[in-house]
Amino acid sequence: MRDLVRQRSDPLIPILGTAVILVCLGAVLLVFRPRITSMLADRQGGVVRPVPADNAVLPLWVCRTEEGVALLIEPAALTGDTTDAALDGLLGGGPYHYLKLSVYNFGRAETYRIELPAAGFDSPEGGPRLVPTGVLVPEATDLAARRVLQGLGAVRLLEVPPHASGQALLAVTQDVSKRTGFVSGTLRFERREITRLALAQWHDSPALKDFLDF
């Protein structure tokens, strides 16, 4: 009889355990699902924005003073949105508007090296400077977060080998979409306008000739 009971009770243990887990999960979902759904809805409403039409015009600032190299500053995303609260939380100060500096080494035989100015880029209109986010990373930032930020372009130095490209993330404390240019030393960026589709296509198949025609 004792052996019979043991044989019967052994498979009941995992079954009862599974039942308890399912009951607990059901209780958690019943209590917290409305809150989770509400949080996700709020977050989605905050970060998901309609993508502009292909013919939407975006500002672009180009620098042609470096022979064989294309340098351009543009909105950080082709959606035209230039703010990011998550990044603000990782960097000191803010809130910021973000732009991207892209460097394409088309014609040089050697690696093109550009040290981003810690003081940032001035504009003829004045106002807050456009600064590399690499100088905004707090000293207390841990290694894992630093690597994430570096992957996003929070760097102070770009080294671009021949026939390659590099990007850096820039930040400023106000909207600069109407500024006519950015200047630092010999680097002079002039404002242009381009459709979202044309800019995306150029990034997909970049060419120096097309860059010079911007």
C-alpha positions, 0 to 999 in steps of 0.5 A: 500500500505504501509503495502504491501511494508513493507511485501515485503521489510522485507525479502529483507534485509537479502538477500541483507546482504547475497549478500554483505557478499558473494561479500566481501568474493569473493573479499578477496579470489580473492586478498589474495588466491594466497598469502595464497596458497604460504604461505601454500606451503612454510610452508608445504615445511619447516615442512613436511619431509619424514618419514625414513624407518622402518629399518632406524637407530636412535641413542639412549643413555641409562642409566642403573645405576638406578635400576628398572628404564629405562632412555633413550635419543633419537631424539625428533621425530621418524622421526629422525628430531631434529630441530624445528623453532617454539620451537626456537622462544619460548625459549631463544637462539638457534637455537637448536637440540632437544632430548627427555629424557624418564623415565620409572619406572618399578620396584620401589615401590615409585615414582622415582624423577629426578631433571634435571641438570641445567648445562646440560649433558657433553659428552666425546667429549666435545662441547655444553652441552645437557640442559633441556629446562625448564632452557631455558624458558625466564622469560617474557614468559606468563602463557599460553606459559609456559603451552604449553612448559611444555606440550612439556616437558620443565620441570626441574623435573620429578616425575614418579610413579610406572609403569608409564613414564615421558618425558622431552625435552632437547636441544643443539646448535649443532648436537650430533647424533655422541656423545658416551655418556652424563654424569651428576653426577651418570647419565651416558648415553651410545650410542646405535643404534636402528631401527626406527621401533624397537624403536617405538615398544618398546615405544608401549610396553615397558619392562625393559628386552628389555631395558637392551638388547638395 
